Amino acid sequence: MTRPHVDEGQQQAALRTGARVLQEQYPHHTQVAISLHIGPNHLNAIAMLKWPGVVRVTLKHTGEFIAQSLPGRPEELDATVAA
C-alpha cells in the first residue's frame, strides 16, 4: 500500500472537516472519535476530539497522523506538530 501524500492544504481541509462534523454532531462532548472521508482523494480518516479542544486527524487504516489543531481552536492547524 502506498502512503498517500498529504500536503498542507489537505491537512487544513482534514482539520476543518473533522472539526465541523465533530462540533455539529457532538457539541457537548469532550472526547469523541468519528470516521470520515476527506478531500478529493476521499482519504478514509478518523477525526478525534480530545480535551482541551484539540482535534487530531489520522488515516483510518494505517494510523498515520495527518493534522492536529491548536488547543481550543479546532479549525486552526498547529504547525508546531509535524505530520
HTML snippet that shows the backbone in 3Dmol.js (N, CA, C, O; Angstrom):
<script src="https://3Dmol.org/build/3Dmol-min.js"></script>
<div id="view" style="width:600px;height:400px;position:relative"></div>
<script>
const pdb = `
ATOM      1  N   MET A   1       0.838  -1.174   0.000  1.00  0.00           N
ATOM      2  CA  MET A   1       0.000   0.000   0.000  1.00  0.00           C
ATOM      3  C   MET A   1       0.888   1.244   0.000  1.00  0.00           C
ATOM      4  O   MET A   1       1.766   1.373   0.853  1.00  0.00           O
ATOM      5  N   THR A   2       0.673   2.147  -0.933  1.00  0.00           N
ATOM      6  CA  THR A   2       1.469   3.358  -0.990  1.00  0.00           C
ATOM      7  C   THR A   2       0.941   4.386   0.002  1.00  0.00           C
ATOM      8  O   THR A   2      -0.261   4.499   0.243  1.00  0.00           O
ATOM      9  N   ARG A   3       1.856   5.106   0.547  1.00  0.00           N
ATOM     10  CA  ARG A   3       1.496   6.139   1.512  1.00  0.00           C
ATOM     11  C   ARG A   3       0.971   7.358   0.766  1.00  0.00           C
ATOM     12  O   ARG A   3       1.663   7.884  -0.106  1.00  0.00           O
ATOM     13  N   PRO A   4      -0.227   7.816   1.084  1.00  0.00           N
ATOM     14  CA  PRO A   4      -0.760   8.986   0.387  1.00  0.00           C
ATOM     15  C   PRO A   4       0.001  10.244   0.782  1.00  0.00           C
ATOM     16  O   PRO A   4       0.368  10.423   1.943  1.00  0.00           O
ATOM     17  N   HIS A   5       0.230  11.109  -0.195  1.00  0.00           N
ATOM     18  CA  HIS A   5       0.866  12.387   0.092  1.00  0.00           C
ATOM     19  C   HIS A   5      -0.202  13.343   0.613  1.00  0.00           C
ATOM     20  O   HIS A   5      -1.240  13.532  -0.022  1.00  0.00           O
ATOM     21  N   VAL A   6       0.054  13.935   1.754  1.00  0.00           N
ATOM     22  CA  VAL A   6      -0.891  14.871   2.351  1.00  0.00           C
ATOM     23  C   VAL A   6      -0.167  16.206   2.497  1.00  0.00           C
ATOM     24  O   VAL A   6       0.720  16.352   3.339  1.00  0.00           O
ATOM     25  N   ASP A   7      -0.555  17.186   1.663  1.00  0.00           N
ATOM     26  CA  ASP A   7       0.081  18.496   1.735  1.00  0.00           C
ATOM     27  C   ASP A   7      -0.628  19.384   2.753  1.00  0.00           C
ATOM     28  O   ASP A   7      -1.613  18.971   3.365  1.00  0.00           O
ATOM     29  N   GLU A   8      -0.125  20.605   2.932  1.00  0.00           N
ATOM     30  CA  GLU A   8      -0.689  21.494   3.953  1.00  0.00           C
ATOM     31  C   GLU A   8      -2.148  21.844   3.668  1.00  0.00           C
ATOM     32  O   GLU A   8      -2.945  21.980   4.597  1.00  0.00           O
ATOM     33  N   GLY A   9      -2.500  21.992   2.393  1.00  0.00           N
ATOM     34  CA  GLY A   9      -3.896  22.273   2.049  1.00  0.00           C
ATOM     35  C   GLY A   9      -4.810  21.131   2.452  1.00  0.00           C
ATOM     36  O   GLY A   9      -5.916  21.359   2.940  1.00  0.00           O
ATOM     37  N   GLN A  10      -4.349  19.896   2.248  1.00  0.00           N
ATOM     38  CA  GLN A  10      -5.143  18.733   2.647  1.00  0.00           C
ATOM     39  C   GLN A  10      -5.206  18.616   4.165  1.00  0.00           C
ATOM     40  O   GLN A  10      -6.220  18.186   4.714  1.00  0.00           O
ATOM     41  N   GLN A  11      -4.121  18.998   4.846  1.00  0.00           N
ATOM     42  CA  GLN A  11      -4.141  18.999   6.306  1.00  0.00           C
ATOM     43  C   GLN A  11      -5.208  19.974   6.806  1.00  0.00           C
ATOM     44  O   GLN A  11      -6.004  19.646   7.686  1.00  0.00           O
ATOM     45  N   GLN A  12      -5.210  21.178   6.231  1.00  0.00           N
ATOM     46  CA  GLN A  12      -6.197  22.183   6.627  1.00  0.00           C
ATOM     47  C   GLN A  12      -7.620  21.693   6.362  1.00  0.00           C
ATOM     48  O   GLN A  12      -8.506  21.851   7.202  1.00  0.00           O
ATOM     49  N   ALA A  13      -7.831  21.093   5.182  1.00  0.00           N
ATOM     50  CA  ALA A  13      -9.164  20.589   4.830  1.00  0.00           C
ATOM     51  C   ALA A  13      -9.590  19.480   5.783  1.00  0.00           C
ATOM     52  O   ALA A  13     -10.744  19.437   6.210  1.00  0.00           O
ATOM     53  N   ALA A  14      -8.675  18.590   6.116  1.00  0.00           N
ATOM     54  CA  ALA A  14      -8.979  17.496   7.037  1.00  0.00           C
ATOM     55  C   ALA A  14      -9.372  18.035   8.403  1.00  0.00           C
ATOM     56  O   ALA A  14     -10.332  17.574   9.020  1.00  0.00           O
ATOM     57  N   LEU A  15      -8.614  19.015   8.858  1.00  0.00           N
ATOM     58  CA  LEU A  15      -8.879  19.598  10.165  1.00  0.00           C
ATOM     59  C   LEU A  15     -10.219  20.333  10.182  1.00  0.00           C
ATOM     60  O   LEU A  15     -11.002  20.168  11.117  1.00  0.00           O
ATOM     61  N   ARG A  16     -10.487  21.143   9.154  1.00  0.00           N
ATOM     62  CA  ARG A  16     -11.758  21.881   9.091  1.00  0.00           C
ATOM     63  C   ARG A  16     -12.946  20.936   9.008  1.00  0.00           C
ATOM     64  O   ARG A  16     -13.953  21.134   9.688  1.00  0.00           O
ATOM     65  N   THR A  17     -12.828  19.906   8.170  1.00  0.00           N
ATOM     66  CA  THR A  17     -13.923  18.946   8.025  1.00  0.00           C
ATOM     67  C   THR A  17     -14.163  18.209   9.336  1.00  0.00           C
ATOM     68  O   THR A  17     -15.296  18.106   9.806  1.00  0.00           O
ATOM     69  N   GLY A  18     -13.088  17.703   9.914  1.00  0.00           N
ATOM     70  CA  GLY A  18     -13.221  16.979  11.180  1.00  0.00           C
ATOM     71  C   GLY A  18     -13.791  17.846  12.279  1.00  0.00           C
ATOM     72  O   GLY A  18     -14.685  17.414  13.007  1.00  0.00           O
ATOM     73  N   ALA A  19     -13.288  19.071  12.414  1.00  0.00           N
ATOM     74  CA  ALA A  19     -13.766  19.973  13.459  1.00  0.00           C
ATOM     75  C   ALA A  19     -15.240  20.316  13.252  1.00  0.00           C
ATOM     76  O   ALA A  19     -16.018  20.333  14.205  1.00  0.00           O
ATOM     77  N   ARG A  20     -15.618  20.587  12.006  1.00  0.00           N
ATOM     78  CA  ARG A  20     -17.015  20.954  11.721  1.00  0.00           C
ATOM     79  C   ARG A  20     -17.964  19.813  12.069  1.00  0.00           C
ATOM     80  O   ARG A  20     -18.978  20.025  12.733  1.00  0.00           O
ATOM     81  N   VAL A  21     -17.637  18.616  11.626  1.00  0.00           N
ATOM     82  CA  VAL A  21     -18.507  17.459  11.893  1.00  0.00           C
ATOM     83  C   VAL A  21     -18.569  17.167  13.386  1.00  0.00           C
ATOM     84  O   VAL A  21     -19.646  16.910  13.923  1.00  0.00           O
ATOM     85  N   LEU A  22     -17.430  17.204  14.057  1.00  0.00           N
ATOM     86  CA  LEU A  22     -17.422  16.949  15.496  1.00  0.00           C
ATOM     87  C   LEU A  22     -18.252  17.992  16.247  1.00  0.00           C
ATOM     88  O   LEU A  22     -19.007  17.641  17.153  1.00  0.00           O
ATOM     89  N   GLN A  23     -18.121  19.261  15.881  1.00  0.00           N
ATOM     90  CA  GLN A  23     -18.861  20.318  16.568  1.00  0.00           C
ATOM     91  C   GLN A  23     -20.359  20.230  16.289  1.00  0.00           C
ATOM     92  O   GLN A  23     -21.173  20.500  17.172  1.00  0.00           O
ATOM     93  N   GLU A  24     -20.723  19.851  15.060  1.00  0.00           N
ATOM     94  CA  GLU A  24     -22.146  19.754  14.715  1.00  0.00           C
ATOM     95  C   GLU A  24     -22.807  18.540  15.357  1.00  0.00           C
ATOM     96  O   GLU A  24     -23.927  18.637  15.861  1.00  0.00           O
ATOM     97  N   GLN A  25     -22.126  17.405  15.344  1.00  0.00           N
ATOM     98  CA  GLN A  25     -22.749  16.171  15.804  1.00  0.00           C
ATOM     99  C   GLN A  25     -22.536  15.889  17.292  1.00  0.00           C
ATOM    100  O   GLN A  25     -23.328  15.173  17.905  1.00  0.00           O
ATOM    101  N   TYR A  26     -21.486  16.438  17.870  1.00  0.00           N
ATOM    102  CA  TYR A  26     -21.168  16.158  19.275  1.00  0.00           C
ATOM    103  C   TYR A  26     -20.796  17.448  20.010  1.00  0.00           C
ATOM    104  O   TYR A  26     -19.690  17.555  20.540  1.00  0.00           O
ATOM    105  N   PRO A  27     -21.703  18.427  20.047  1.00  0.00           N
ATOM    106  CA  PRO A  27     -21.347  19.734  20.609  1.00  0.00           C
ATOM    107  C   PRO A  27     -21.026  19.746  22.100  1.00  0.00           C
ATOM    108  O   PRO A  27     -20.364  20.671  22.571  1.00  0.00           O
ATOM    109  N   HIS A  28     -21.473  18.751  22.850  1.00  0.00           N
ATOM    110  CA  HIS A  28     -21.263  18.763  24.298  1.00  0.00           C
ATOM    111  C   HIS A  28     -20.280  17.699  24.764  1.00  0.00           C
ATOM    112  O   HIS A  28     -20.141  17.475  25.967  1.00  0.00           O
ATOM    113  N   HIS A  29     -19.604  17.049  23.847  1.00  0.00           N
ATOM    114  CA  HIS A  29     -18.644  16.011  24.211  1.00  0.00           C
ATOM    115  C   HIS A  29     -17.244  16.606  24.363  1.00  0.00           C
ATOM    116  O   HIS A  29     -16.889  17.566  23.679  1.00  0.00           O
ATOM    117  N   THR A  30     -16.461  16.026  25.263  1.00  0.00           N
ATOM    118  CA  THR A  30     -15.075  16.458  25.419  1.00  0.00           C
ATOM    119  C   THR A  30     -14.111  15.471  24.773  1.00  0.00           C
ATOM    120  O   THR A  30     -12.963  15.822  24.504  1.00  0.00           O
ATOM    121  N   GLN A  31     -14.563  14.227  24.517  1.00  0.00           N
ATOM    122  CA  GLN A  31     -13.747  13.244  23.819  1.00  0.00           C
ATOM    123  C   GLN A  31     -14.654  12.398  22.948  1.00  0.00           C
ATOM    124  O   GLN A  31     -15.615  11.801  23.433  1.00  0.00           O
ATOM    125  N   VAL A  32     -14.346  12.349  21.659  1.00  0.00           N
ATOM    126  CA  VAL A  32     -15.128  11.546  20.723  1.00  0.00           C
ATOM    127  C   VAL A  32     -14.276  11.314  19.485  1.00  0.00           C
ATOM    128  O   VAL A  32     -13.395  12.118  19.179  1.00  0.00           O
ATOM    129  N   ALA A  33     -14.529  10.224  18.772  1.00  0.00           N
ATOM    130  CA  ALA A  33     -13.829   9.939  17.516  1.00  0.00           C
ATOM    131  C   ALA A  33     -14.865   9.560  16.465  1.00  0.00           C
ATOM    132  O   ALA A  33     -15.829   8.854  16.759  1.00  0.00           O
ATOM    133  N   ILE A  34     -14.659  10.034  15.236  1.00  0.00           N
ATOM    134  CA  ILE A  34     -15.561   9.724  14.139  1.00  0.00           C
ATOM    135  C   ILE A  34     -14.752   9.334  12.905  1.00  0.00           C
ATOM    136  O   ILE A  34     -13.596   9.729  12.751  1.00  0.00           O
ATOM    137  N   SER A  35     -15.371   8.565  12.046  1.00  0.00           N
ATOM    138  CA  SER A  35     -14.754   8.177  10.779  1.00  0.00           C
ATOM    139  C   SER A  35     -15.330   9.051   9.675  1.00  0.00           C
ATOM    140  O   SER A  35     -16.537   9.292   9.643  1.00  0.00           O
ATOM    141  N   LEU A  36     -14.472   9.531   8.762  1.00  0.00           N
ATOM    142  CA  LEU A  36     -14.958  10.355   7.670  1.00  0.00           C
ATOM    143  C   LEU A  36     -14.036  10.265   6.465  1.00  0.00           C
ATOM    144  O   LEU A  36     -12.896   9.814   6.575  1.00  0.00           O
ATOM    145  N   HIS A  37     -14.539  10.698   5.313  1.00  0.00           N
ATOM    146  CA  HIS A  37     -13.768  10.764   4.078  1.00  0.00           C
ATOM    147  C   HIS A  37     -13.424  12.217   3.828  1.00  0.00           C
ATOM    148  O   HIS A  37     -14.283  13.093   3.926  1.00  0.00           O
ATOM    149  N   ILE A  38     -12.154  12.473   3.502  1.00  0.00           N
ATOM    150  CA  ILE A  38     -11.680  13.836   3.385  1.00  0.00           C
ATOM    151  C   ILE A  38     -11.040  14.086   2.025  1.00  0.00           C
ATOM    152  O   ILE A  38     -10.249  13.281   1.533  1.00  0.00           O
ATOM    153  N   GLY A  39     -11.396  15.214   1.435  1.00  0.00           N
ATOM    154  CA  GLY A  39     -10.746  15.697   0.226  1.00  0.00           C
ATOM    155  C   GLY A  39     -11.138  14.978  -1.038  1.00  0.00           C
ATOM    156  O   GLY A  39     -11.919  14.027  -1.016  1.00  0.00           O
ATOM    157  N   PRO A  40     -10.574  15.455  -2.168  1.00  0.00           N
ATOM    158  CA  PRO A  40     -10.914  14.886  -3.474  1.00  0.00           C
ATOM    159  C   PRO A  40     -10.464  13.436  -3.634  1.00  0.00           C
ATOM    160  O   PRO A  40     -11.022  12.697  -4.445  1.00  0.00           O
ATOM    161  N   ASN A  41      -9.448  13.026  -2.859  1.00  0.00           N
ATOM    162  CA  ASN A  41      -8.981  11.635  -2.907  1.00  0.00           C
ATOM    163  C   ASN A  41      -9.762  10.744  -1.956  1.00  0.00           C
ATOM    164  O   ASN A  41      -9.518   9.540  -1.890  1.00  0.00           O
ATOM    165  N   HIS A  42     -10.702  11.330  -1.218  1.00  0.00           N
ATOM    166  CA  HIS A  42     -11.545  10.616  -0.261  1.00  0.00           C
ATOM    167  C   HIS A  42     -10.718   9.786   0.715  1.00  0.00           C
ATOM    168  O   HIS A  42     -10.961   8.594   0.901  1.00  0.00           O
ATOM    169  N   LEU A  43      -9.737  10.440   1.333  1.00  0.00           N
ATOM    170  CA  LEU A  43      -8.941   9.745   2.336  1.00  0.00           C
ATOM    171  C   LEU A  43      -9.854   9.281   3.456  1.00  0.00           C
ATOM    172  O   LEU A  43     -10.646  10.062   3.983  1.00  0.00           O
ATOM    173  N   ASN A  44      -9.746   8.021   3.817  1.00  0.00           N
ATOM    174  CA  ASN A  44     -10.531   7.455   4.896  1.00  0.00           C
ATOM    175  C   ASN A  44      -9.796   7.774   6.197  1.00  0.00           C
ATOM    176  O   ASN A  44      -8.736   7.210   6.471  1.00  0.00           O
ATOM    177  N   ALA A  45     -10.356   8.670   6.987  1.00  0.00           N
ATOM    178  CA  ALA A  45      -9.650   9.172   8.158  1.00  0.00           C
ATOM    179  C   ALA A  45     -10.511   9.086   9.408  1.00  0.00           C
ATOM    180  O   ALA A  45     -11.718   8.851   9.349  1.00  0.00           O
ATOM    181  N   ILE A  46      -9.851   9.283  10.534  1.00  0.00           N
ATOM    182  CA  ILE A  46     -10.522   9.356  11.828  1.00  0.00           C
ATOM    183  C   ILE A  46     -10.189  10.717  12.421  1.00  0.00           C
ATOM    184  O   ILE A  46      -9.020  11.086  12.538  1.00  0.00           O
ATOM    185  N   ALA A  47     -11.225  11.456  12.793  1.00  0.00           N
ATOM    186  CA  ALA A  47     -11.048  12.738  13.477  1.00  0.00           C
ATOM    187  C   ALA A  47     -11.400  12.521  14.938  1.00  0.00           C
ATOM    188  O   ALA A  47     -12.463  11.989  15.257  1.00  0.00           O
ATOM    189  N   MET A  48     -10.513  12.930  15.815  1.00  0.00           N
ATOM    190  CA  MET A  48     -10.727  12.750  17.250  1.00  0.00           C
ATOM    191  C   MET A  48     -10.715  14.099  17.950  1.00  0.00           C
ATOM    192  O   MET A  48      -9.839  14.927  17.702  1.00  0.00           O
ATOM    193  N   LEU A  49     -11.671  14.312  18.809  1.00  0.00           N
ATOM    194  CA  LEU A  49     -11.688  15.490  19.661  1.00  0.00           C
ATOM    195  C   LEU A  49     -11.161  15.059  21.012  1.00  0.00           C
ATOM    196  O   LEU A  49     -11.687  14.133  21.629  1.00  0.00           O
ATOM    197  N   LYS A  50     -10.125  15.731  21.467  1.00  0.00           N
ATOM    198  CA  LYS A  50      -9.539  15.422  22.766  1.00  0.00           C
ATOM    199  C   LYS A  50      -9.524  16.678  23.607  1.00  0.00           C
ATOM    200  O   LYS A  50      -9.391  17.786  23.086  1.00  0.00           O
ATOM    201  N   TRP A  51      -9.657  16.506  24.893  1.00  0.00           N
ATOM    202  CA  TRP A  51      -9.601  17.647  25.789  1.00  0.00           C
ATOM    203  C   TRP A  51      -8.204  18.210  25.746  1.00  0.00           C
ATOM    204  O   TRP A  51      -7.269  17.409  25.734  1.00  0.00           O
ATOM    205  N   PRO A  52      -7.967  19.493  25.722  1.00  0.00           N
ATOM    206  CA  PRO A  52      -8.878  20.628  25.831  1.00  0.00           C
ATOM    207  C   PRO A  52      -9.212  21.239  24.473  1.00  0.00           C
ATOM    208  O   PRO A  52      -8.697  22.306  24.137  1.00  0.00           O
ATOM    209  N   GLY A  53     -10.037  20.603  23.714  1.00  0.00           N
ATOM    210  CA  GLY A  53     -10.466  21.154  22.436  1.00  0.00           C
ATOM    211  C   GLY A  53      -9.465  20.985  21.320  1.00  0.00           C
ATOM    212  O   GLY A  53      -9.349  21.854  20.455  1.00  0.00           O
ATOM    213  N   VAL A  54      -8.739  19.884  21.322  1.00  0.00           N
ATOM    214  CA  VAL A  54      -7.773  19.596  20.260  1.00  0.00           C
ATOM    215  C   VAL A  54      -8.391  18.568  19.319  1.00  0.00           C
ATOM    216  O   VAL A  54      -8.870  17.522  19.757  1.00  0.00           O
ATOM    217  N   VAL A  55      -8.374  18.874  18.020  1.00  0.00           N
ATOM    218  CA  VAL A  55      -8.822  17.913  17.018  1.00  0.00           C
ATOM    219  C   VAL A  55      -7.575  17.307  16.391  1.00  0.00           C
ATOM    220  O   VAL A  55      -6.668  18.029  15.977  1.00  0.00           O
ATOM    221  N   ARG A  56      -7.529  15.988  16.323  1.00  0.00           N
ATOM    222  CA  ARG A  56      -6.404  15.258  15.735  1.00  0.00           C
ATOM    223  C   ARG A  56      -6.976  14.357  14.652  1.00  0.00           C
ATOM    224  O   ARG A  56      -7.970  13.669  14.883  1.00  0.00           O
ATOM    225  N   VAL A  57      -6.358  14.351  13.464  1.00  0.00           N
ATOM    226  CA  VAL A  57      -6.842  13.560  12.342  1.00  0.00           C
ATOM    227  C   VAL A  57      -5.767  12.557  11.941  1.00  0.00           C
ATOM    228  O   VAL A  57      -4.607  12.920  11.748  1.00  0.00           O
ATOM    229  N   THR A  58      -6.164  11.287  11.818  1.00  0.00           N
ATOM    230  CA  THR A  58      -5.262  10.218  11.387  1.00  0.00           C
ATOM    231  C   THR A  58      -5.920   9.409  10.281  1.00  0.00           C
ATOM    232  O   THR A  58      -7.144   9.402  10.150  1.00  0.00           O
ATOM    233  N   LEU A  59      -5.096   8.723   9.481  1.00  0.00           N
ATOM    234  CA  LEU A  59      -5.645   7.827   8.471  1.00  0.00           C
ATOM    235  C   LEU A  59      -6.189   6.595   9.168  1.00  0.00           C
ATOM    236  O   LEU A  59      -5.559   6.062  10.082  1.00  0.00           O
ATOM    237  N   LYS A  60      -7.349   6.146   8.740  1.00  0.00           N
ATOM    238  CA  LYS A  60      -8.043   5.059   9.424  1.00  0.00           C
ATOM    239  C   LYS A  60      -7.289   3.735   9.365  1.00  0.00           C
ATOM    240  O   LYS A  60      -7.172   3.050  10.381  1.00  0.00           O
ATOM    241  N   HIS A  61      -6.779   3.366   8.203  1.00  0.00           N
ATOM    242  CA  HIS A  61      -6.198   2.037   8.049  1.00  0.00           C
ATOM    243  C   HIS A  61      -4.743   1.930   8.494  1.00  0.00           C
ATOM    244  O   HIS A  61      -4.272   0.839   8.814  1.00  0.00           O
ATOM    245  N   THR A  62      -4.032   3.049   8.517  1.00  0.00           N
ATOM    246  CA  THR A  62      -2.618   2.998   8.886  1.00  0.00           C
ATOM    247  C   THR A  62      -2.316   3.680  10.208  1.00  0.00           C
ATOM    248  O   THR A  62      -1.267   3.443  10.807  1.00  0.00           O
ATOM    249  N   GLY A  63      -3.233   4.529  10.668  1.00  0.00           N
ATOM    250  CA  GLY A  63      -2.983   5.286  11.876  1.00  0.00           C
ATOM    251  C   GLY A  63      -2.035   6.454  11.656  1.00  0.00           C
ATOM    252  O   GLY A  63      -1.637   7.123  12.610  1.00  0.00           O
ATOM    253  N   GLU A  64      -1.667   6.703  10.386  1.00  0.00           N
ATOM    254  CA  GLU A  64      -0.743   7.789  10.069  1.00  0.00           C
ATOM    255  C   GLU A  64      -1.352   9.131  10.452  1.00  0.00           C
ATOM    256  O   GLU A  64      -2.489   9.434  10.091  1.00  0.00           O
ATOM    257  N   PHE A  65      -0.596   9.920  11.177  1.00  0.00           N
ATOM    258  CA  PHE A  65      -1.020  11.239  11.629  1.00  0.00           C
ATOM    259  C   PHE A  65      -1.089  12.194  10.447  1.00  0.00           C
ATOM    260  O   PHE A  65      -0.157  12.256   9.645  1.00  0.00           O
ATOM    261  N   ILE A  66      -2.197  12.947  10.331  1.00  0.00           N
ATOM    262  CA  ILE A  66      -2.361  13.917   9.246  1.00  0.00           C
ATOM    263  C   ILE A  66      -2.257  15.338   9.772  1.00  0.00           C
ATOM    264  O   ILE A  66      -1.495  16.139   9.230  1.00  0.00           O
ATOM    265  N   ALA A  67      -3.010  15.669  10.820  1.00  0.00           N
ATOM    266  CA  ALA A  67      -3.046  17.050  11.300  1.00  0.00           C
ATOM    267  C   ALA A  67      -3.540  17.115  12.735  1.00  0.00           C
ATOM    268  O   ALA A  67      -4.199  16.201  13.230  1.00  0.00           O
ATOM    269  N   GLN A  68      -3.201  18.222  13.390  1.00  0.00           N
ATOM    270  CA  GLN A  68      -3.687  18.478  14.738  1.00  0.00           C
ATOM    271  C   GLN A  68      -3.945  19.972  14.886  1.00  0.00           C
ATOM    272  O   GLN A  68      -3.214  20.798  14.339  1.00  0.00           O
ATOM    273  N   SER A  69      -4.993  20.306  15.632  1.00  0.00           N
ATOM    274  CA  SER A  69      -5.343  21.711  15.839  1.00  0.00           C
ATOM    275  C   SER A  69      -4.653  22.281  17.067  1.00  0.00           C
ATOM    276  O   SER A  69      -4.103  21.559  17.898  1.00  0.00           O
ATOM    277  N   LEU A  70      -4.702  23.593  17.146  1.00  0.00           N
ATOM    278  CA  LEU A  70      -4.261  24.274  18.359  1.00  0.00           C
ATOM    279  C   LEU A  70      -5.303  24.043  19.447  1.00  0.00           C
ATOM    280  O   LEU A  70      -6.488  23.941  19.131  1.00  0.00           O
ATOM    281  N   PRO A  71      -4.909  23.958  20.713  1.00  0.00           N
ATOM    282  CA  PRO A  71      -5.874  23.770  21.797  1.00  0.00           C
ATOM    283  C   PRO A  71      -6.917  24.884  21.815  1.00  0.00           C
ATOM    284  O   PRO A  71      -6.578  26.067  21.781  1.00  0.00           O
ATOM    285  N   GLY A  72      -8.191  24.491  21.870  1.00  0.00           N
ATOM    286  CA  GLY A  72      -9.283  25.451  21.915  1.00  0.00           C
ATOM    287  C   GLY A  72      -9.591  26.128  20.587  1.00  0.00           C
ATOM    288  O   GLY A  72     -10.504  26.951  20.510  1.00  0.00           O
ATOM    289  N   ARG A  73      -8.841  25.793  19.538  1.00  0.00           N
ATOM    290  CA  ARG A  73      -9.048  26.369  18.206  1.00  0.00           C
ATOM    291  C   ARG A  73      -9.091  25.222  17.202  1.00  0.00           C
ATOM    292  O   ARG A  73      -8.138  25.020  16.450  1.00  0.00           O
ATOM    293  N   PRO A  74     -10.187  24.472  17.184  1.00  0.00           N
ATOM    294  CA  PRO A  74     -10.259  23.201  16.458  1.00  0.00           C
ATOM    295  C   PRO A  74     -10.085  23.281  14.953  1.00  0.00           C
ATOM    296  O   PRO A  74      -9.814  22.259  14.322  1.00  0.00           O
ATOM    297  N   GLU A  75     -10.229  24.452  14.354  1.00  0.00           N
ATOM    298  CA  GLU A  75     -10.062  24.553  12.905  1.00  0.00           C
ATOM    299  C   GLU A  75      -8.723  25.162  12.496  1.00  0.00           C
ATOM    300  O   GLU A  75      -8.475  25.372  11.309  1.00  0.00           O
ATOM    301  N   GLU A  76      -7.861  25.446  13.471  1.00  0.00           N
ATOM    302  CA  GLU A  76      -6.569  26.064  13.166  1.00  0.00           C
ATOM    303  C   GLU A  76      -5.434  25.045  13.316  1.00  0.00           C
ATOM    304  O   GLU A  76      -5.224  24.481  14.390  1.00  0.00           O
ATOM    305  N   LEU A  77      -4.716  24.825  12.224  1.00  0.00           N
ATOM    306  CA  LEU A  77      -3.634  23.851  12.187  1.00  0.00           C
ATOM    307  C   LEU A  77      -2.512  24.243  13.139  1.00  0.00           C
ATOM    308  O   LEU A  77      -2.062  25.389  13.146  1.00  0.00           O
ATOM    309  N   ASP A  78      -2.065  23.287  13.939  1.00  0.00           N
ATOM    310  CA  ASP A  78      -0.916  23.502  14.821  1.00  0.00           C
ATOM    311  C   ASP A  78       0.331  23.168  14.026  1.00  0.00           C
ATOM    312  O   ASP A  78       0.678  21.997  13.872  1.00  0.00           O
ATOM    313  N   ALA A  79       1.000  24.180  13.524  1.00  0.00           N
ATOM    314  CA  ALA A  79       2.175  23.989  12.677  1.00  0.00           C
ATOM    315  C   ALA A  79       3.372  23.457  13.446  1.00  0.00           C
ATOM    316  O   ALA A  79       4.340  23.005  12.834  1.00  0.00           O
ATOM    317  N   THR A  80       3.330  23.498  14.773  1.00  0.00           N
ATOM    318  CA  THR A  80       4.462  23.010  15.562  1.00  0.00           C
ATOM    319  C   THR A  80       4.432  21.496  15.701  1.00  0.00           C
ATOM    320  O   THR A  80       5.413  20.890  16.134  1.00  0.00           O
ATOM    321  N   VAL A  81       3.313  20.883  15.337  1.00  0.00           N
ATOM    322  CA  VAL A  81       3.184  19.428  15.407  1.00  0.00           C
ATOM    323  C   VAL A  81       3.394  18.886  14.004  1.00  0.00           C
ATOM    324  O   VAL A  81       2.549  19.077  13.129  1.00  0.00           O
ATOM    325  N   ALA A  82       4.500  18.220  13.788  1.00  0.00           N
ATOM    326  CA  ALA A  82       4.844  17.724  12.445  1.00  0.00           C
ATOM    327  C   ALA A  82       4.025  16.511  12.073  1.00  0.00           C
ATOM    328  O   ALA A  82       3.844  15.595  12.876  1.00  0.00           O
ATOM    329  N   ALA A  83       3.528  16.514  10.842  1.00  0.00           N
ATOM    330  CA  ALA A  83       2.794  15.369  10.318  1.00  0.00           C
ATOM    331  C   ALA A  83       3.741  14.461   9.572  1.00  0.00           C
ATOM    332  O   ALA A  83       3.322  13.430   9.047  1.00  0.00           O
TER     333      ALA A  83
END
`;
const viewer = $3Dmol.createViewer("view");
viewer.addModel(pdb, "pdb");
viewer.setStyle({}, {cartoon: {color: "spectrum"}});
viewer.zoomTo();
viewer.render();
</script>
